[in-house]
Structures are given as structure tokens and as C-alpha cells.
């Protein structure tokens, strides 16, 4: 087919396929949800093996590929392709860099519609210009908004007692924090960057990718099982340490949960667990490891 639709729709998610029935299934599942958003996203599929001119026009050289067209301007989508996460990610990409909320109802709706996939920042009494730069810079990683004309009841809900205040919410990990300034220099961005991660980071394939964008070293607890009682006590200690020291990332990983990842840090024949190490995120996970604490 001809694809003038790439230019007709405000937002179009175009999947090039022909070799991936799995992607086609996820697109089919996501399509009705995306089309029903307040800012609709139209989903289309094209067999790029068959329509080579279209593939060449948009520089597609691998399959399957997802392209998001914003008023006809294409950008390759590189996030998750599972239907649920695809919906959350695309909804985030087409949202304003910073939403302006003018009532309690608007704030509640913003939080509800954002879901749990990304952290949220709500600037209560914060000038939009103060966070506009960061709303654009971290658009793919978090929701940003400013709020005014809110009630004292809402101040109690979000646990702040003066303005301006930037409230950070991480619903996936049930975390919340407040920043009262200063809103100039590096202080504001430092708070935003640090709040993109949970206070204590459970190490998995998703969070390892997130850590690559953070330049802090990681204090990593290597546990046998991150769900047993001893490990839960250590994680609480890590959380307290993280709250007092924002210059480091505090994380944990269980051998039972991800044995392959823990191998460079832990010799199953000779070392005891739990173990605390400092990790500088070297890709080979070696050399940089320094044991600073063993056992509880």
C-alpha cells in the first residue's frame, strides 16, 4: 500500500514486520488502547520485505522495527514491545514535556493516567519554566507536571508543608520524596536524576539498563535469596543508608534470582553471603569490585 497516512495522522506507530508474528500480536493488542487515548495513536503494520521503497525511505535496515511518526516525522522506538509496556511508553512519548495541572481533580487524574511504569514529578507552586528543560531531557524516563490551585488536603496526601515543592513519586516501588529547592544550579537536576531510580535498586535486566545512565557507583548487596528474612533486614539497612547518602546508588541482587549476574562478585565455593561490594558498573563486572563488608 501507499503510506500517506504517515503524514495524515498526528501520531502513528508503524511496525515493519514479515518475520515476527509475536510483534504483530503485541501491536494488535495495543492498537485499540492506543487509539482510545486522549491523544490517539494510530497503529499500522507493513511488510517491509515486500515494500522495499518504504523501508528505504525511512532507513529501516533491521526487522522487526517500530517507528513513531509525529506529524510525519519518524523516530525509531526502542523500548519494550510487550503490549502493556508499549502502551505506557508510547503514551509517555506523545504527552507534553510538562503538564500544567490546575485543580485537585486534574492532579489526581494525571497520577492515575500515568500508571506505574515511570516515576512522576509534580511541581506544586513550581514555575513551569523551572522544570521545562528537564521535562524535555528526561521525557522518555518520567512524567513531569506543575500544579496550582490545589487544596491543603492534597498537600497532606503528598506530605509537603510549603511551596514551592517538587514531589517525586515512584509508584512501581511505592516511594515518595519532596524537594524544596534550591531550584537553580545542579541541585534540581541531581534530585530528578536520583529519583529516577528507587531508593534501593533490585538488580534485574531492566534496572541494569537504568543504572547505565547514572554516573554514581553502586553499593551492591549480594544475597543468597533476596526474599528471605535475613535479606529483607539487610535491604532495610540499605534503604536507611541510601536515604542518608545520595552520592551512591544502593542495590541488591540474589544468587537464587540471578546467579549469572552474581558470579563475578561471588565465589560459591569460598565466599560467604550476604556480602556488600562497591561496583563501578564496569561492563565486565570485575577489577572494580571491592569487598567492604561480609556477613550480618
C-alpha positions as CSV (number, residue, x, y, z in Angstrom):
1,X,0.0,0.0,0.0
2,X,0.9,3.7,-0.2
3,X,1.5,5.3,3.2
4,X,0.4,8.9,3.0
5,X,-1.0,8.0,6.5
6,X,2.5,8.6,7.8
7,X,1.7,12.3,7.3
8,X,-2.0,12.4,7.9
9,X,-2.1,11.3,11.5
10,X,-0.7,13.3,14.4
11,X,0.8,10.2,15.8
12,X,1.3,6.9,14.0
13,X,3.1,3.8,15.3
14,X,4.3,1.8,12.3
15,X,5.6,-1.7,12.7
16,X,7.7,-3.2,10.0
17,X,7.2,-6.9,10.1
18,X,7.0,-10.0,8.0
19,X,9.3,-12.1,10.2
20,X,7.8,-11.5,13.6
21,X,4.2,-12.8,14.3
22,X,4.9,-12.1,18.0
23,X,5.4,-8.3,17.4
24,X,2.2,-8.3,15.2
25,X,0.3,-9.8,18.1
26,X,1.5,-7.2,20.6
27,X,0.6,-4.4,18.1
28,X,-2.9,-5.9,17.6
29,X,-3.4,-6.0,21.4
30,X,-2.1,-2.5,22.0
31,X,-3.8,-0.8,19.0
32,X,-7.4,-0.3,20.5
33,X,-5.9,1.0,23.7
34,X,-3.6,3.5,21.9
35,X,-6.4,4.7,19.6
36,X,-8.6,5.4,22.6
37,X,-6.1,7.7,24.4
38,X,-6.9,11.4,24.8
39,X,-4.1,11.9,22.3
40,X,-4.8,9.0,19.9
41,X,-2.0,6.9,18.4
42,X,-2.9,5.0,15.2
43,X,-1.1,1.7,14.8
44,X,-0.2,0.2,11.4
45,X,1.8,-2.7,10.2
46,X,3.7,-3.1,6.9
47,X,5.6,-6.0,5.4
48,X,9.0,-4.2,4.8
49,X,10.3,-7.1,2.8
50,X,7.6,-6.6,0.3
51,X,7.5,-2.7,0.3
52,X,11.2,-2.0,-0.1
53,X,10.8,1.6,-1.2
54,X,9.1,2.4,2.1
55,X,11.8,0.6,4.0
56,X,14.5,2.6,2.2
57,X,12.7,5.9,2.6
58,X,12.8,5.6,6.4
59,X,16.1,3.9,6.7
60,X,14.9,0.6,8.1
61,X,17.6,-1.9,8.0
62,X,16.5,-4.5,10.6
63,X,13.4,-6.4,11.4
64,X,11.1,-6.0,13.2
65,X,11.3,-2.2,13.6
66,X,8.9,0.2,15.3
67,X,8.7,3.8,14.0
68,X,6.7,6.5,15.8
69,X,5.6,9.3,13.4
70,X,5.0,12.7,15.0
71,X,3.2,14.8,12.3
72,X,5.0,12.7,9.7
73,X,8.5,12.9,11.3
74,X,9.8,9.4,12.1
75,X,11.6,8.3,15.2
76,X,12.6,4.7,15.9
77,X,11.0,3.3,19.0
78,X,13.5,1.2,21.0
79,X,11.5,0.5,24.2
80,X,9.7,-2.7,25.3
81,X,7.5,-4.3,22.6
82,X,5.2,-6.1,25.0
83,X,1.7,-4.7,24.6
84,X,1.2,-3.3,28.1
85,X,4.6,-1.6,28.3
86,X,4.3,-0.5,24.7
87,X,1.2,1.4,25.5
88,X,2.8,3.0,28.6
89,X,5.9,4.0,26.7
90,X,4.1,5.4,23.6
91,X,1.6,7.3,25.8
92,X,4.6,8.9,27.6
93,X,6.3,9.9,24.3
94,X,3.2,11.7,23.0
95,X,2.4,13.5,26.2
96,X,3.5,17.1,26.8
97,X,7.0,17.6,28.3
98,X,5.4,19.2,31.3
99,X,1.6,19.0,32.0
100,X,0.0,22.0,33.7
101,X,-2.5,21.0,36.4
102,X,-5.0,23.5,37.8
103,X,-7.1,21.6,40.3
104,X,-7.1,18.7,42.7
105,X,-9.1,16.7,40.2
106,X,-6.6,17.3,37.4
107,X,-3.7,16.2,39.7
108,X,-5.5,13.0,40.7
109,X,-6.3,12.3,37.0
110,X,-2.7,12.9,36.0
111,X,-1.3,10.5,38.6
112,X,-3.9,7.8,37.7
113,X,-3.4,8.1,34.0
114,X,0.4,8.0,34.3
115,X,0.2,4.4,35.7
116,X,3.2,2.7,37.4
117,X,5.6,2.4,34.5
118,X,7.5,5.7,35.1
119,X,8.4,8.0,38.0
120,X,6.3,11.2,38.3
121,X,7.4,14.7,39.3
122,X,4.7,17.2,40.4
123,X,5.9,20.7,41.0
124,X,3.5,22.3,43.5
125,X,3.8,26.0,43.2
126,X,6.8,25.5,40.9
127,X,7.1,27.7,37.8
128,X,6.8,25.6,34.7
129,X,10.0,27.3,33.3
130,X,12.0,25.8,36.2
131,X,11.5,22.2,35.1
132,X,10.7,22.6,31.4
133,X,14.3,21.8,30.5
134,X,14.3,18.6,32.5
135,X,10.8,17.6,31.3
136,X,12.2,17.6,27.8
137,X,15.6,16.0,28.7
138,X,14.0,13.1,30.7
139,X,10.8,12.8,28.7
140,X,11.4,9.1,28.0
141,X,12.0,8.3,31.7
142,X,9.5,10.2,33.7
143,X,6.3,12.2,33.8
144,X,6.6,15.9,34.7
145,X,3.9,18.4,35.7
146,X,3.3,21.7,37.6
147,X,0.3,22.2,39.8
148,X,-1.5,25.2,41.2
149,X,-4.9,25.9,42.9
150,X,-4.6,22.8,44.9
151,X,-6.0,22.2,48.4
152,X,-4.4,21.7,51.8
153,X,-5.9,18.2,51.7
154,X,-3.7,17.4,48.7
155,X,-0.7,18.8,50.5
156,X,-1.3,16.3,53.2
157,X,-1.7,13.5,50.8
158,X,1.7,14.2,49.2
159,X,3.3,15.1,52.5
160,X,4.7,18.6,51.9
161,X,4.1,21.7,54.0
162,X,5.3,24.6,52.0
163,X,5.7,25.7,48.4
164,X,7.4,25.6,46.0
165,X,7.8,21.9,46.4
166,X,8.7,19.2,43.8
167,X,7.2,15.9,44.8
168,X,8.7,12.7,43.3
169,X,6.5,9.6,43.1
170,X,7.7,6.2,42.1
171,X,4.5,4.1,42.2
172,X,6.2,0.9,41.0
173,X,8.2,0.9,44.2
174,X,5.7,2.8,46.4
175,X,8.2,5.6,47.1
176,X,7.7,9.3,47.5
177,X,10.0,12.2,48.3
178,X,9.9,16.0,48.4
179,X,12.4,18.6,47.2
180,X,12.1,22.2,48.5
181,X,15.0,23.7,46.5
182,X,17.1,25.4,45.7
183,X,15.7,25.3,42.1
184,X,18.8,26.6,40.5
185,X,22.3,25.2,39.8
186,X,22.7,21.4,39.8
187,X,20.5,20.8,42.9
188,X,17.3,20.3,41.0
189,X,18.6,18.0,38.3
190,X,20.5,16.0,40.9
191,X,17.2,15.4,42.7
192,X,15.5,14.4,39.5
193,X,18.2,12.1,38.3
194,X,18.5,10.4,41.7
195,X,14.7,10.0,41.9
196,X,14.5,8.1,38.6
197,X,15.8,5.0,40.5
198,X,14.2,3.5,43.6
199,X,15.9,4.2,46.9
200,X,17.2,0.6,46.9
201,X,17.5,-0.9,43.5
202,X,16.6,-4.6,42.9
203,X,19.1,-5.7,40.3
204,X,17.4,-7.2,37.2
205,X,17.7,-6.8,33.4
206,X,15.6,-3.7,33.5
207,X,17.3,-1.9,36.3
208,X,20.8,-2.7,35.0
209,X,19.9,-0.7,31.9
210,X,18.7,2.2,34.0
211,X,22.0,2.2,36.0
212,X,24.0,2.8,32.9
213,X,22.6,6.3,32.7
214,X,23.6,7.1,36.3
215,X,27.2,8.0,37.0
216,X,27.2,7.1,40.7
217,X,28.9,4.0,42.0
218,X,26.7,1.2,43.3
219,X,26.9,-0.3,46.8
220,X,25.7,-3.8,46.0
221,X,24.4,-6.3,48.4
222,X,24.9,-9.9,47.1
223,X,22.4,-12.1,48.8
224,X,21.6,-15.8,48.6
225,X,17.9,-15.1,48.2
226,X,16.6,-11.6,48.2
227,X,13.2,-12.6,49.6
228,X,14.3,-14.4,52.8
229,X,14.0,-12.8,56.2
230,X,17.7,-12.1,56.7
231,X,17.9,-10.4,53.3
232,X,14.8,-8.3,54.0
233,X,16.5,-6.9,57.1
234,X,19.6,-6.0,55.1
235,X,17.6,-4.3,52.4
236,X,16.0,-2.1,55.2
237,X,19.5,-1.2,56.3
238,X,20.5,-0.4,52.8
239,X,17.4,1.8,52.5
240,X,18.4,3.8,55.5
241,X,22.0,4.2,54.2
242,X,20.6,5.3,50.8
243,X,18.4,7.9,52.4
244,X,21.5,9.4,54.1
245,X,23.9,9.2,51.2
246,X,22.7,10.3,47.8
247,X,26.1,10.2,46.2
248,X,25.9,6.4,45.8
249,X,23.3,4.0,44.5
250,X,22.3,1.2,46.8
251,X,21.2,-2.1,45.3
252,X,20.8,-5.8,45.9
253,X,20.7,-9.0,44.0
254,X,20.0,-12.6,45.0
255,X,22.1,-15.5,43.7
256,X,18.9,-17.5,43.6
257,X,17.3,-14.8,41.5
258,X,20.1,-14.0,39.0
259,X,23.1,-16.4,39.5
260,X,24.8,-15.4,36.3
261,X,25.0,-11.8,37.3
262,X,26.4,-12.5,40.7
263,X,29.2,-14.8,39.5
264,X,31.9,-12.0,39.2
265,X,31.1,-10.9,42.8
266,X,30.8,-14.2,44.5
267,X,32.7,-17.5,44.5
268,X,30.2,-20.1,45.7
269,X,32.9,-22.3,47.0
270,X,34.8,-19.9,49.2
271,X,32.9,-16.7,49.9
272,X,30.1,-16.2,52.4
273,X,26.8,-14.4,51.9
274,X,25.5,-11.8,52.4
275,X,28.3,-9.7,51.0
276,X,28.5,-5.9,50.3
277,X,30.6,-4.7,47.5
278,X,31.2,-1.4,45.6
279,X,30.7,-1.7,41.9
280,X,31.6,0.9,39.4
281,X,29.4,-0.7,36.7
282,X,32.3,-1.8,34.5
283,X,30.7,-4.0,31.8
284,X,32.9,-6.9,32.7
285,X,31.9,-6.7,36.4
286,X,35.5,-7.3,37.6
287,X,38.6,-5.5,38.7
288,X,36.4,-2.7,40.1
289,X,34.8,-4.9,42.8
290,X,36.0,-4.1,46.3
291,X,34.6,-6.1,49.3
292,X,33.9,-3.8,52.2
293,X,31.5,-5.8,54.4
294,X,30.9,-9.5,54.8
295,X,28.1,-11.2,56.8
296,X,25.5,-9.8,59.1
